[in-house]
Amino acid sequence: CCPPIKGLSAASLDSLCASVEVKEFRNGDLVFEEGDDPDGFYIVLIGLAHVLSDSGGLGLQPVNNLSPGQGFGELALLHKSHRSA
């Protein structure tokens, strides 16, 4: 099941857990790349997620660091577009 998420009641957490898949990533693992089709919304539970972008042709550059409780990947789902970063 899902770990507790601040601000969610037990009933809401149970409902959420029934519809999510918990994935584990190790340091250095790639979650997705710019241009990929959307496959889900991600929430950092433990550790950090580093967001890198290759815009400008300078190679991968850090654009954000996400900590526990922060989510990413929603824009491509909401706009039905490819991943942006």
N, CA and C atoms as an extended XYZ file, in Angstrom:
255
Properties=species:S:1:pos:R:3:atomname:S:1:resname:S:1:resid:I:1 pbc="F F F"
N         0.836       -1.195        0.000 N   CYS     1
C         0.000        0.000        0.000 CA  CYS     1
C         0.874        1.249        0.000 C   CYS     1
N         0.273        2.358       -0.168 N   CYS     2
C         0.959        3.646       -0.215 CA  CYS     2
C         1.363        4.101        1.182 C   CYS     2
N         2.490        4.811        1.283 N   PRO     3
C         2.819        5.446        2.560 CA  PRO     3
C         1.887        6.633        2.792 C   PRO     3
N         1.776        7.098        4.031 N   PRO     4
C         0.901        8.250        4.318 CA  PRO     4
C         1.313        9.467        3.504 C   PRO     4
N         0.326       10.251        3.085 N   ILE     5
C         0.567       11.495        2.363 CA  ILE     5
C        -0.088       12.607        3.162 C   ILE     5
N         0.714       13.592        3.506 N   LYS     6
C         0.242       14.697        4.337 CA  LYS     6
C        -1.006       15.333        3.728 C   LYS     6
N        -2.030       15.527        4.558 N   GLY     7
C        -3.248       16.185        4.130 CA  GLY     7
C        -4.329       15.266        3.613 C   GLY     7
N        -4.023       13.975        3.438 N   LEU     8
C        -5.042       13.034        2.954 CA  LEU     8
C        -5.610       12.232        4.115 C   LEU     8
N        -6.908       12.113        4.140 N   SER     9
C        -7.556       11.287        5.161 CA  SER     9
C        -7.269        9.821        4.849 C   SER     9
N        -7.510        8.951        5.810 N   ALA    10
C        -7.302        7.513        5.610 CA  ALA    10
C        -8.169        6.993        4.470 C   ALA    10
N        -9.411        7.450        4.385 N   ALA    11
C       -10.317        7.013        3.315 CA  ALA    11
C        -9.809        7.470        1.946 C   ALA    11
N        -9.339        8.720        1.862 N   SER    12
C        -8.805        9.222        0.594 CA  SER    12
C        -7.535        8.478        0.203 C   SER    12
N        -6.697        8.183        1.184 N   LEU    13
C        -5.470        7.436        0.919 CA  LEU    13
C        -5.794        6.030        0.418 C   LEU    13
N        -6.774        5.376        1.030 N   ASP    14
C        -7.189        4.042        0.580 CA  ASP    14
C        -7.671        4.085       -0.861 C   ASP    14
N        -8.446        5.102       -1.209 N   SER    15
C        -8.956        5.251       -2.571 CA  SER    15
C        -7.806        5.477       -3.550 C   SER    15
N        -6.862        6.321       -3.177 N   LEU    16
C        -5.711        6.594       -4.016 CA  LEU    16
C        -4.875        5.333       -4.209 C   LEU    16
N        -4.627        4.611       -3.138 N   CYS    17
C        -3.799        3.405       -3.210 CA  CYS    17
C        -4.399        2.355       -4.134 C   CYS    17
N        -5.711        2.337       -4.236 N   ALA    18
C        -6.366        1.355       -5.095 CA  ALA    18
C        -6.153        1.657       -6.573 C   ALA    18
N        -5.731        2.885       -6.897 N   SER    19
C        -5.611        3.254       -8.300 CA  SER    19
C        -4.205        3.665       -8.728 C   SER    19
N        -3.215        3.434       -7.872 N   VAL    20
C        -1.848        3.805       -8.225 CA  VAL    20
C        -0.933        2.586       -8.217 C   VAL    20
N         0.194        2.773       -8.851 N   GLU    21
C         1.251        1.770       -8.852 CA  GLU    21
C         2.486        2.420       -8.256 C   GLU    21
N         3.045        1.817       -7.227 N   VAL    22
C         4.259        2.341       -6.615 CA  VAL    22
C         5.457        1.785       -7.384 C   VAL    22
N         6.317        2.692       -7.853 N   LYS    23
C         7.519        2.302       -8.584 CA  LYS    23
C         8.728        2.771       -7.802 C   LYS    23
N         9.759        1.975       -7.810 N   GLU    24
C        10.990        2.341       -7.114 CA  GLU    24
C        12.064        2.641       -8.145 C   GLU    24
N        12.731        3.771       -7.962 N   PHE    25
C        13.826        4.156       -8.833 CA  PHE    25
C        15.075        4.308       -7.989 C   PHE    25
N        16.197        3.946       -8.562 N   ARG    26
C        17.484        4.078       -7.869 CA  ARG    26
C        18.197        5.340       -8.362 C   ARG    26
N        19.185        5.759       -7.620 N   ASN    27
C        19.971        6.926       -7.983 CA  ASN    27
C        20.491        6.777       -9.418 C   ASN    27
N        20.212        7.770      -10.251 N   GLY    28
C        20.674        7.751      -11.629 CA  GLY    28
C        19.694        7.152      -12.620 C   GLY    28
N        18.621        6.520      -12.144 N   ASP    29
C        17.615        5.952      -13.051 CA  ASP    29
C        16.888        7.063      -13.800 C   ASP    29
N        16.567        6.772      -15.044 N   LEU    30
C        15.807        7.692      -15.873 CA  LEU    30
C        14.327        7.358      -15.755 C   LEU    30
N        13.498        8.338      -15.399 N   VAL    31
C        12.053        8.121      -15.277 CA  VAL    31
C        11.408        8.290      -16.648 C   VAL    31
N        11.713        9.391      -17.331 N   PHE    32
C        11.294        9.597      -18.714 CA  PHE    32
C        12.167       10.667      -19.340 C   PHE    32
N        12.082       10.776      -20.679 N   GLU    33
C        12.863       11.760      -21.411 CA  GLU    33
C        11.943       12.759      -22.104 C   GLU    33
N        12.491       13.949      -22.390 N   GLU    34
C        11.745       14.940      -23.162 CA  GLU    34
C        11.285       14.299      -24.462 C   GLU    34
N        10.033       14.548      -24.826 N   GLY    35
C         9.495       14.013      -26.062 CA  GLY    35
C         8.771       12.686      -25.901 C   GLY    35
N         8.939       12.015      -24.754 N   ASP    36
C         8.230       10.752      -24.517 CA  ASP    36
C         6.733       10.993      -24.426 C   ASP    36
N         5.957        9.964      -24.771 N   ASP    37
C         4.515       10.014      -24.545 CA  ASP    37
C         4.245        9.932      -23.049 C   ASP    37
N         3.204       10.587      -22.557 N   PRO    38
C         2.894       10.521      -21.122 CA  PRO    38
C         2.403        9.137      -20.724 C   PRO    38
N         2.877        8.671      -19.590 N   ASP    39
C         2.461        7.358      -19.090 CA  ASP    39
C         2.023        7.398      -17.636 C   ASP    39
N         2.051        8.566      -17.019 N   GLY    40
C         1.625        8.645      -15.630 CA  GLY    40
C         2.069        9.930      -14.968 C   GLY    40
N         1.592       10.102      -13.765 N   PHE    41
C         1.955       11.219      -12.893 CA  PHE    41
C         2.782       10.625      -11.768 C   PHE    41
N         3.850       11.266      -11.401 N   TYR    42
C         4.776       10.747      -10.394 CA  TYR    42
C         4.794       11.648       -9.169 C   TYR    42
N         4.895       11.034       -7.993 N   ILE    43
C         5.044       11.757       -6.734 CA  ILE    43
C         6.284       11.201       -6.041 C   ILE    43
N         7.185       12.076       -5.664 N   VAL    44
C         8.391       11.668       -4.941 CA  VAL    44
C         7.989       11.315       -3.512 C   VAL    44
N         8.270       10.088       -3.098 N   LEU    45
C         7.955        9.669       -1.733 CA  LEU    45
C         9.179        9.734       -0.834 C   LEU    45
N        10.316        9.304       -1.366 N   ILE    46
C        11.569        9.274       -0.606 CA  ILE    46
C        12.688        9.723       -1.528 C   ILE    46
N        13.610       10.510       -1.026 N   GLY    47
C        14.757       10.927       -1.827 CA  GLY    47
C        14.457       12.163       -2.650 C   GLY    47
N        15.203       12.317       -3.740 N   LEU    48
C        15.067       13.476       -4.619 CA  LEU    48
C        14.912       13.010       -6.059 C   LEU    48
N        14.240       13.823       -6.862 N   ALA    49
C        14.190       13.618       -8.311 CA  ALA    49
C        14.804       14.854       -8.946 C   ALA    49
N        15.804       14.643       -9.773 N   HIS    50
C        16.471       15.749      -10.456 CA  HIS    50
C        15.874       15.874      -11.848 C   HIS    50
N        15.394       17.071      -12.185 N   VAL    51
C        14.807       17.340      -13.494 CA  VAL    51
C        15.894       17.971      -14.361 C   VAL    51
N        16.166       17.330      -15.503 N   LEU    52
C        17.185       17.803      -16.428 CA  LEU    52
C        16.537       18.128      -17.764 C   LEU    52
N        17.090       19.103      -18.473 N   SER    53
C        16.556       19.477      -19.775 CA  SER    53
C        17.700       19.673      -20.762 C   SER    53
N        17.442       19.359      -22.023 N   ASP    54
C        18.441       19.535      -23.080 CA  ASP    54
C        18.057       20.698      -23.989 C   ASP    54
N        17.240       21.605      -23.493 N   SER    55
C        16.860       22.746      -24.327 CA  SER    55
C        18.071       23.655      -24.531 C   SER    55
N        18.198       24.184      -25.713 N   GLY    56
C        19.326       25.055      -26.019 CA  GLY    56
C        20.526       24.322      -26.579 C   GLY    56
N        20.445       23.010      -26.684 N   GLY    57
C        21.527       22.234      -27.276 CA  GLY    57
C        22.811       22.204      -26.476 C   GLY    57
N        22.745       22.460      -25.176 N   LEU    58
C        23.935       22.464      -24.323 CA  LEU    58
C        24.125       21.149      -23.578 C   LEU    58
N        23.354       20.147      -23.929 N   GLY    59
C        23.395       18.901      -23.180 CA  GLY    59
C        22.465       19.004      -21.984 C   GLY    59
N        22.380       17.937      -21.226 N   LEU    60
C        21.474       17.916      -20.078 CA  LEU    60
C        21.930       18.903      -19.013 C   LEU    60
N        21.010       19.785      -18.639 N   GLN    61
C        21.269       20.790      -17.616 CA  GLN    61
C        20.190       20.682      -16.536 C   GLN    61
N        20.562       20.820      -15.243 N   PRO    62
C        19.547       20.770      -14.184 CA  PRO    62
C        18.610       21.961      -14.254 C   PRO    62
N        17.301       21.697      -14.118 N   VAL    63
C        16.312       22.780      -14.103 CA  VAL    63
C        15.482       22.780      -12.826 C   VAL    63
N        15.496       21.659      -12.085 N   ASN    64
C        14.720       21.606      -10.841 CA  ASN    64
C        15.126       20.377      -10.055 C   ASN    64
N        14.923       20.431       -8.757 N   ASN    65
C        15.082       19.282       -7.865 CA  ASN    65
C        13.778       19.134       -7.099 C   ASN    65
N        13.237       17.929       -7.101 N   LEU    66
C        11.962       17.680       -6.429 CA  LEU    66
C        12.196       16.826       -5.188 C   LEU    66
N        11.543       17.189       -4.105 N   SER    67
C        11.694       16.487       -2.835 CA  SER    67
C        10.399       15.750       -2.485 C   SER    67
N        10.429       14.945       -1.417 N   PRO    68
C         9.227       14.174       -1.054 CA  PRO    68
C         7.969       15.033       -0.954 C   PRO    68
N         6.905       14.520       -1.564 N   GLY    69
C         5.624       15.218       -1.588 CA  GLY    69
C         5.390       16.001       -2.864 C   GLY    69
N         6.442       16.233       -3.634 N   GLN    70
C         6.297       16.978       -4.880 CA  GLN    70
C         6.028       16.012       -6.032 C   GLN    70
N         5.231       16.465       -6.983 N   GLY    71
C         4.880       15.636       -8.121 CA  GLY    71
C         5.379       16.216       -9.425 C   GLY    71
N         5.399       15.355      -10.451 N   PHE    72
C         5.809       15.793      -11.786 CA  PHE    72
C         5.188       14.875      -12.829 C   PHE    72
N         5.124       15.380      -14.048 N   GLY    73
C         4.589       14.593      -15.150 CA  GLY    73
C         3.146       14.903      -15.491 C   GLY    73
N         2.549       15.850      -14.773 N   GLU    74
C         1.127       16.138      -14.967 CA  GLU    74
C         0.841       16.929      -16.238 C   GLU    74
N         1.769       17.781      -16.660 N   LEU    75
C         1.496       18.653      -17.805 CA  LEU    75
C         1.226       17.852      -19.083 C   LEU    75
N         2.032       16.846      -19.337 N   ALA    76
C         1.830       16.044      -20.547 CA  ALA    76
C         0.504       15.302      -20.495 C   ALA    76
N         0.105       14.876      -19.305 N   LEU    77
C        -1.193       14.191      -19.164 CA  LEU    77
C        -2.345       15.164      -19.378 C   LEU    77
N        -2.269       16.331      -18.753 N   LEU    78
C        -3.344       17.305      -18.853 CA  LEU    78
C        -3.498       17.876      -20.267 C   LEU    78
N        -2.364       18.075      -20.942 N   HIS    79
C        -2.388       18.678      -22.276 CA  HIS    79
C        -2.357       17.640      -23.390 C   HIS    79
N        -2.310       16.368      -23.011 N   LYS    80
C        -2.229       15.272      -23.992 CA  LYS    80
C        -1.121       15.536      -25.008 C   LYS    80
N         0.057       15.833      -24.458 N   SER    81
C         1.212       16.153      -25.290 CA  SER    81
C         2.408       15.311      -24.852 C   SER    81
N         3.521       15.495      -25.531 N   HIS    82
C         4.746       14.793      -25.175 CA  HIS    82
C         5.369       15.426      -23.930 C   HIS    82
N         6.237       14.653      -23.284 N   ARG    83
C         6.934       15.158      -22.094 CA  ARG    83
C         7.780       16.370      -22.459 C   ARG    83
N         7.790       17.357      -21.564 N   SER    84
C         8.542       18.588      -21.832 CA  SER    84
C         9.889       18.622      -21.140 C   SER    84
N        10.088       17.896      -20.070 N   ALA    85
C        11.382       17.855      -19.367 CA  ALA    85
C        11.447       16.627      -18.513 C   ALA    85
